[in-house]
Structures are given as structure tokens and as C-alpha cells.
Amino acid sequence: MLKEDSWNVWMNKEYYNEELLKEMRNYYKLLFDKLNIDTQNKSAIEIGAGHGITTEVFIPLFKKFTATEPNKFLYDELEKLKNKYDTLLTINTSCEKLQEVNKKLSFIIFTYSFLFTNKQECINVCNKILKRDGYLLILDPFRPLKLDDNFE
């Protein structure tokens, strides 16, 4: 958990510019299309969204989007995205304590956060909230994102 005195490191964290957001959205749209996954009529949750830097990439790709963040400082920043995206719901909780989701979802997305969870508890939660034919997307933050359309 971030300490209040280390918050200044995150406070100045920039969001992606519109050009990069568009490029990244197109990349994931191409990937989902290649896998024959229609996301426009599906609901998704991003667990451990931080201040929302990658949340902005995924929100427009889904019908409904929920983002969770346990750290109060990061959650307050994440909440500001609700002014920009009316389909965004935010929940101030960790994966292990996620109980507010009362219906099954089509997508669970981890962006940077899966590494910092109690993996077994988190997988148990995912099993409860993910539809039987749903998808689990875990992004690896330590590999540079190579945006091309061959996905190899």
C-alpha cells in the first residue's frame, strides 16, 4: 500500500495522450476481433486500476466497465475519470475483498495488479464473478507493449 508521503510519485503520473489511447484501443480491438470476441455488448472489470492509466484504454471497448482500486489515494484519482466516462463504475476495494459485484461478468482485466495480490484468494474471487465463457486478461507490466497486428 502506498504511504501518503510517496503519493507525490503517483500524483504527477501522466495519462496516455489521445493518440496513444487510440492506438492502444485499436490494438486490443484487433486482438479481440482476431479471437472472435465481441466486447461491445459485454461488461468488464479491471481489478487494481490504480489511477486509471490503462482504464482509459479499455472503457470504450465495453458496454459497461467497472474499475477497482484498494489504495485510497489512487482511488480518488480514478474517480475523476467518471467525469469523462459515464459508463465507468468504481469500487474502492482489493481483489481479495471484492464483494460488490453481484452478477457474473464477461471480462476480468488485471493491469499491473495481479502481481501484488494474494493469488489464490484472487483466483477464488475471479471464479465467482467470471461467466463460464468469460475471459481473464492479465497484462504483464514488465514487458514493453509492442503494438502490431500479428500478435506473435
BAKEGU-788907 format. One line per 3 residues: number of its first residue (from 1); their letters; for each residue z negated, y negated, x of C-alpha. Coordinates in nm, 4 decimals. Each point is the difference from the previous one (the first is absolute). Example, Ala and Ser with C-alpha at 12.3 -4.5 7.8 and 13.67 -1.06 7.14 Angstrom:
BEGIN
1> AS> -0.7800 0.4500 1.2300 | 0.0660 -0.3440 0.1370;
# end
This chain:
BEGIN
1> MLK> 0.0000 0.0000 0.0000 | 0.0850 -0.3463 0.1287 | -0.2878 -0.2248 0.0902;
4> EDS> 0.0102 -0.3536 -0.1302 | 0.0358 -0.1430 0.3523 | 0.3091 0.2145 0.0637;
7> WNV> 0.1637 -0.1190 -0.3231 | 0.1751 -0.2819 0.1877 | 0.2225 0.2642 0.1606;
10> WMN> 0.1285 0.1019 -0.3438 | -0.0104 -0.3446 -0.1567 | 0.3005 -0.1183 0.1967;
13> KEY> 0.1930 0.3218 -0.0549 | 0.3434 -0.0959 -0.1185 | 0.1906 0.1639 -0.2798;
16> YNE> 0.3571 0.1172 0.0454 | 0.2604 -0.2713 -0.0534 | 0.2378 0.0392 -0.2955;
19> ELL> 0.2836 0.1284 0.2194 | -0.2093 0.2799 0.1501 | -0.1523 0.0815 -0.3403;
22> KEM> 0.3485 0.0409 -0.1437 | 0.1088 0.2193 0.2925 | -0.3075 0.2221 -0.0298;
25> RNY> 0.0337 0.0297 -0.3792 | 0.3647 0.0989 0.0406 | -0.0999 0.2588 0.2589;
28> YKL> -0.2542 0.1672 -0.2310 | 0.2336 -0.0298 -0.2997 | 0.2703 0.1797 0.2029;
31> LFD> -0.2494 0.2652 0.1054 | -0.1169 0.0579 -0.3577 | 0.3615 0.0074 -0.1230;
34> KLN> 0.0930 0.2521 0.2698 | -0.2861 0.2198 -0.1195 | 0.1028 -0.0518 -0.3666;
37> IDT> -0.3280 -0.1735 -0.0826 | 0.0127 -0.2613 -0.2763 | -0.2886 -0.2380 0.0673;
40> QNK> 0.0884 -0.2727 -0.2530 | -0.1627 0.1911 -0.2856 | -0.2968 0.1242 0.1984;
43> SAI> -0.3476 -0.1219 0.0835 | -0.1410 -0.0066 0.3517 | -0.3247 -0.0684 0.1789;
46> EIG> -0.0377 -0.1218 0.3568 | -0.3323 0.1073 0.1422 | -0.1519 -0.2234 0.2660;
49> AGH> 0.2447 -0.2863 -0.0467 | -0.1816 -0.2421 0.2279 | 0.1116 -0.3545 -0.0710;
52> GIT> 0.3252 0.1294 -0.1506 | 0.2581 -0.0305 0.2757 | 0.1766 0.3233 -0.1002;
55> TEV> -0.1025 -0.0272 -0.3641 | 0.2683 -0.2654 -0.0359 | 0.2608 0.2464 0.1230;
58> FIP> -0.0750 0.2552 -0.2721 | -0.1001 -0.1998 -0.3119 | 0.3565 -0.0762 -0.1213;
61> LFK> 0.1071 0.3626 0.0434 | -0.2388 0.1266 -0.2712 | -0.0636 -0.0690 -0.3673;
64> KFT> -0.3764 -0.0322 0.0548 | -0.1800 -0.0398 0.3301 | -0.3681 0.0254 0.0870;
67> ATE> -0.1447 -0.0873 0.3404 | -0.3500 0.0898 0.1166 | -0.1998 -0.1446 0.2866;
70> PNK> -0.3684 0.0662 0.0784 | -0.0586 -0.2956 0.2341 | -0.1036 -0.3085 -0.1982;
73> FLY> 0.1648 -0.2481 0.2361 | 0.3345 0.1814 -0.0035 | -0.0291 0.0615 -0.3748;
76> DEL> -0.0383 -0.3729 -0.0671 | 0.3253 -0.0611 0.1878 | 0.1703 0.2866 -0.1843;
79> EKL> -0.1029 -0.1561 -0.3318 | 0.2094 -0.3081 0.0823 | 0.3166 0.2098 -0.0335;
82> KNK> -0.0686 0.0250 -0.3746 | 0.1219 -0.3603 -0.0244 | 0.3390 0.1152 0.1286;
85> YDT> 0.0300 0.3435 -0.1647 | -0.1043 0.0456 -0.3619 | 0.0294 0.3814 0.0164;
88> LLT> -0.2720 0.0253 0.2672 | -0.3443 0.1369 -0.0822 | -0.2632 -0.0073 0.2763;
91> INT> -0.3161 0.2069 0.0382 | -0.2755 -0.0693 0.2542 | -0.0816 0.3568 0.1092;
94> SCE> 0.0656 0.2655 0.2620 | 0.2062 0.3137 -0.0494 | -0.3102 0.2158 0.0005;
97> KLQ> -0.1609 -0.2063 -0.2788 | 0.3123 -0.0581 -0.2082 | -0.0975 0.0654 -0.3616;
100> EVN> 0.1660 -0.2835 -0.1918 | 0.3319 0.1836 -0.0355 | -0.0208 0.1916 -0.3259;
103> KKL> 0.3563 0.1283 -0.0215 | 0.2194 0.1920 0.2391 | 0.2392 -0.1954 0.2222;
106> SFI> 0.3456 0.0805 0.1358 | -0.0563 -0.1384 0.3504 | -0.2895 -0.0382 0.2388;
109> IFT> 0.0767 -0.2145 0.3027 | -0.2115 -0.0334 0.3113 | 0.1024 -0.2824 0.2300;
112> YSF> -0.2100 0.0092 0.3147 | -0.3109 0.1164 -0.1829 | 0.0074 0.3806 -0.0110;
115> LFT> -0.1168 0.0115 0.3619 | -0.3232 -0.1739 -0.0979 | -0.1006 0.2161 -0.2973;
118> NKQ> -0.2112 0.3072 -0.0393 | 0.3140 0.2079 -0.0283 | -0.1409 0.2904 -0.2004;
121> ECI> -0.1660 -0.2264 -0.2580 | 0.3120 -0.2128 -0.0200 | 0.2273 0.3025 -0.0517;
124> NVC> -0.2313 0.1139 -0.2824 | 0.0418 -0.3404 -0.1674 | 0.3772 0.0133 0.0500;
127> NKI> 0.0108 0.3432 -0.1662 | -0.1745 -0.1480 -0.3048 | 0.2229 -0.3071 -0.0431;
130> LKR> 0.3440 0.1210 0.1143 | 0.2363 0.1489 -0.2582 | 0.1080 0.3565 0.0607;
133> DGY> 0.3514 -0.1176 0.0905 | -0.1289 -0.3129 0.1755 | 0.0465 -0.1203 0.3551;
136> LLI> -0.2383 -0.0791 0.2831 | 0.1359 -0.2472 0.2561 | -0.2001 -0.0472 0.3208;
139> LDP> 0.1353 -0.2611 0.2398 | -0.0773 0.0326 0.3684 | -0.1021 -0.3447 0.1262;
142> FRP> 0.0392 0.0874 0.3643 | 0.3716 0.0735 -0.0139 | 0.2360 -0.2943 -0.0126;
145> LKL> 0.1941 -0.0146 -0.3240 | 0.3633 0.0694 0.0750 | 0.2031 -0.1226 -0.2929;
148> DDN> 0.3231 0.1923 -0.0246 | 0.1523 0.2068 -0.2741 | 0.0246 0.3414 0.1666;
151> FE> -0.3782 0.0736 -0.0232 | -0.0011 0.2321 0.2958;
# end
